[in-house]
């Protein structure tokens, strides 16, 4: 692209703000359009706002100078404009979709009222408005049910518990955070939540939300058992927000399909972050979104060699300080393949007294994954060995040193 081309970015989350800032630093004019009324913020830290550890201003992102607050309703690819809900339009030379993702709302009976709104007391947990609504509703002793035991559900349950709520966490699969953790690490997460007073139920499917006068009063499980609830948090995952792309005729599978230049099926339209699907993968994580934004900024600023070839992502959850509650501080990290295949070598170290657990999986003399709970001093060195994908020494000594050395994080 040429230096006087105008870039328009739709979406003011982590990916959109990072891209706009990088382009600004490189001297490329950019307009960032976001529909939320709040200042752009780091969505990863919403649970800390809910817990009362941070105020909303602490997790705000430094937004670029030209930030337009508007809801975009359509893309005219032929005319290279985007339509606003108020009828105005913005022209672009290059358009970037950083529209993020929407929360998955499970198909529960009683979930929606007649006007398709959630009942009073039922909250998704995706936006700052969701977070502030929950923070206003929570109080000591309130009975809360969190539906979903992934990273978001675990974070929400912990945040509600430290605010004094009586929390039940209902997870449909057999263990917590099953996408990231192996059974042993998942059990430690469950133990930490239990120490905080959270009642954890796995292999537990919710089928019904029961309301009185438009407000939630209980949730019913598949086995007929009812849980009293004044608050219900839906933490059932997210889905790429692809409606604009689909309506514009762009190729969409799970997400908006992009190549190594982060181009969609229209060469003048790009996509980054949670809405983008690269090489068959929708990451839905912060690190890939930021890497995609950096790569696209370089490309749009004229670096023809810049490419995005994928991200090897590390999931990290840190519950620190006094708000970690009676269970003490709690940290975990997971990367790569945490479940071994036949023929893999596994090194595990566990300390039940300290509540720490470390495991790495080695395949063909290469570190392919690991999970660490507590005492994360080794995570930096292990992650670097994994990212480098270099063969490990055959005697295993250096690997054991990486696993036990508490430096290098």
N, C-alpha and C positions, 0 to 999 in steps of 0.2 A: 504494500500500500504506500501511497505518497504521504508526505508529512502534513499536508493540509486536509486530508480526509477526516471526516467527523466520525468518531466512534460513539455509538449509543449502547449503554449497558442496561439491561432490564434486570433488576434485582439488587438489593443493597445489603445482602448478607455477607458472610466472610469472603466468598469468591468474588462477588461483584465489587466490593470495596477494595479488596486487594488489587484487582485488575485496574480499577480506576486510579488508585494511588500510584501504582507502578507506571501506568501510561502518563500520568501527570509528571512524574519524576523524569520521564524520558522525553517530555516536551510534546506529547501527542494530545490534541484536544479531545475531551471525552465528556459526555453527559451521562450521569448515573441516575436512573429512575427507580425509586423504591416506593412501595405503596403503604408501608407501615408509617404511622405518625411518629413513632419514637425515633430517636437518633439510631443510626445503624449500631448493632451490638453483636457481641460474640455469643452465638446461640449455645455453644458448648458449655457456657458458664451459667445458664439459666437456673440449674438446680442449686447453685450457690446463692443466687438471689432469693429463691424460694426458701432456702434454709435460713436466710437472714444473715448470712456471712458477708455478702456484698450488697450494696445498693445498686440500682439499675445504672447509675452514672459510672460505676466502676468498670462495668463490662462494655461500655460504649466504645465503638471503634472510631478512630480519627477519619472522618468522612472528607472526601475531596470537596473543593469549593463549589462545583456545580452539581448539586443534588436536587433533583426534581421529585416532589412527592406526588405521585399519580398512580392510578391503576390503568394498566395497559389492557385494551380489549381486543386488539387485532394487529396483524402485521400485513402490510401491503408490500409483497416482495417485488412486484413489478415497479411500483412507484418509489420503493425504498423509504417507506414511512411507517411509523407505528401510530395507532389511534389510541387516544386517551378516553377515559370514561366520560369526560366532560365535553367530548366532541372535538377537541383540538388534536393536532398531529405534530409529531416530531420527525424530521427527516434524518436519514442516516446514510453514510457511505459503507460503514461496516456495523453490523448489529451483533451484539453478544447477549445470548440468553443465559442469565445466572438466576433463574427463577426458583431454584431450590427444590423443596419437596413439601408435600402435604402429609399430615398425620393420617395413618390408617385408622378409620373408625369401624370397629367390628360390627358384624350384622347381628346385633342383640335386639331382642324384642323390647320395646319400650324406650329405645335409645333416643328417638327423635319425637318432638312434639308435633302438633299439627302444622306449624309453620316451618318445619324442618330445622328447628333450633334444638340444641341439646337442653335437656331439663335442667332446672336449677340444681346446682351442686355437682353436675357432671362436667368435667373439664378435659379437653385435650391438653397436651403439654408440649407445645411446639413454638409458640411466639411469646413475646414479652407480655402481650395482653393476657395470654393464657396464664403466664407465671404470676402476674400481678393479681389476676382474679383469684387464683388459688391462694396466694399469700394473704389476701383480704379475708378469705373464707376460713382459713385454718386457724384453730385455736386449741389450747390445751384440752385434751380429752375428747376432741371431735373424732368420730368414727369414720375412717377413710379406707377405701378399698382401691388399690392400684392394680389395674388389669394389664399384665405384661411384665415379664421378668428379664427383659434384655437390659442393655446398658442404661437406657432412658428410664425404664421402670425401677431398676435398682437405685438410680440416683434420686428419682422422685420419692420413693419410699423412704430412703434415708433422710431426705430433706424434711419430709412431713414428720418423721419420727423425732428429729431433733427440735422441731417446733412444738412437740408435746402431743401430737395426734396419736390415736390408737389405730395403728396401720395394719391392714392385712394385704399381703402381696399375693396375687393369684397368677400363676404361670402355667400356661397350657402344656408346655413340653416338660420333659422329665427333670430338667435342671435349669438353674439361673444362668443367664448369659451363655447359652449353649453354642452360639455362633463363635464366641471368642475363647471360651474356657473349657478345659477338660473336667471330668467329674470331681477330681480332688480339689482343684481350685474353686470350682463352683460351690462345693460344700463349704469352703472357708468363707466365701461371700455370704452364703446363707447363715453361717454361724455369726458373722459380724452383724448382719441385720437383726438376727434374733437377740443378740446382746443389746441392741438398741431398742428392743421391745417390739420389733416387727414380727408379725405372725406370717410365716412363709408357707404357702401351699403350692407344690408342683403337681404336674399331671392333673391340673384343676381347670376345667373349662367353665367359664361364665356363659349363661345362656339368656339371662333376662335381667333388665333393669326395672325395678318397680318404683313408681312415683305416686305421691299423694299431693293433689293440688299443684301439679307441675313441678314438684321438687322430689329429688331422689330420696328414698327411704331404705331401700335394700337392694342387694343383687342376689340373684338365684343361680346356684351352680347346677351343672348338668345332672348331678345326682339328687337334685331336689332340695339340697340344703340351702338355707337363706342366710346371708350375712347382712346384719344391720349396717347401713351406710348413710352418712350425711354428706360425704364427699366421695366422688368416684373419679379417679384419674385414668384416662385412656392412654396407655403407653405401649401400643401394639405395633410399633414400627412406623415407617414412613414410605411414601410412594413418590417417585419423581414427578415434578409438576410440569407436565408436557402439553397442557391444553392449548397454549398459544402456538406451539410448534405444530401440533397436529392440525389445528385449524388453518395454518398457513401452508399445509401440504408438505412439510419437512418429514424426512424419514424418522420414524419413532418406533422403537421396539420396547424394551423396558424403560429406556430413557431416550433422549434426543441423540441420535447416532452421530458421532464425530470421528474424524480421522486423526492422524498424528499431529496435524496442524490445528486440531480442535475445530475444524470446519464441519458444518452440517452438510446435508445434500444440496444446499444452496451455498456457493463459494463466498457469498457476501454476508453469510450468517454463521456465527460461531456459538458454541455452548461450553460452559464450564460449571463445575460444582455438582451438586446433588442431582441436577436435572440431566446431566450429560452421561451418555453411555459410550465408553471407549473400549474397543477390542472386546466387546461383549460384557463389560463390567460396569456396573453402576456402583460407585464406592460408597456414597452417603456418609463420608467422613471428612473431617477438617483438613487433614494433611494433603490428601489428593486434590481437594478443591484449591488449596493455596498453591500447590505445584502447578496445577493447570493454569491458574491465573498468571503466575510468573512466566510460564512458557508462552502463553498467548500474548502477554504484554510485550515480550521480546519480539515475537513475530510481527505484531501489528506496528511496532516501532521500527521495523525494517530489518531485523535480524533473520535472514532467510534460512539460516542453519538451525534455528531454534525448533525443537520438536518436543512433544510430550509422548513418552513411550510407556507410561504406566507408573504406578506407585506401589511400593511395598510398605503397607501401612502397619503401624504399631498402635494398638488400642491401649490407652492408659487412663486409669481412674484413680484419683487421689482424694481421699477424705482425711483432711488434716485438722490439727488444732483442737480446741475444746469442743467444737461442734461435732466432732466425731463421736462424742457421747461416751457412755460407760464402756463401750467396746474398744475404746482407744482409737488412735489413728489407724488408717487402713489404706494401703496402696496396692495396686495391681497393674501389671502390664502383660500384654499378650501380643505375639506377632507370628505371622506365618502359620504353619500347620501345627496345631497343638495336640492333635491325635496321631499316634504312630500307625504306620502301615506295616504289614508283615515284612520282616527283614530290616526294619529300621532299628537303629540303636537309640536307647533312651537313657538319659542320666537324670535322676531325681534326688533331691534333697528336701527333707521335710523336718520341721521342728514344731511339734504339737504344742509345746509350752509357749513358744513365742508366736505361734500362729503363722509361721512363714512356710512357704512352699516354693520350690524352684524345680523346673523341669525343662529340658531341651530335647529336641528330636533331631537326630542326625541320619541322613540318608546319603549313601555313596560318598561318605567322608565330607559331607557338606551340612552345615546347620540349616535346617529347613523350617524351624519354628521353636517357640518356647513360651512358657507362661511362668510368671513370677508373682507371688503374693507376699507382701511385706518385705522390708529391707531391700529396696530396689537399687542398691548401689551397683549391682552388676548389669543393670539393664542396658546402659549405654554401650558397654563393650560387647555384650551379646548381640545387640541390635546391629552394631557395626559389622560384626562377623557375619551376621545373617544377610545384611544388605550387600556386602561385598561378594557373597557366594563363592568365596575362595575355598579350595580344599583344606580341610583341617589336618594337622599332623596326626599320623596314624597311631601314635602311642596314647593319645587321649589326654595327656598331662595338661597341655595348655587349655583344653576345653574345661577340664575340672577347675583349673585356676580361674578361668573366666567366670565360672559358675559360683565360685566361693569368694572371689576377691570383691571386697565392698567398695572399691574405688572405681573411678571411670564412668560414673553416671553422667 
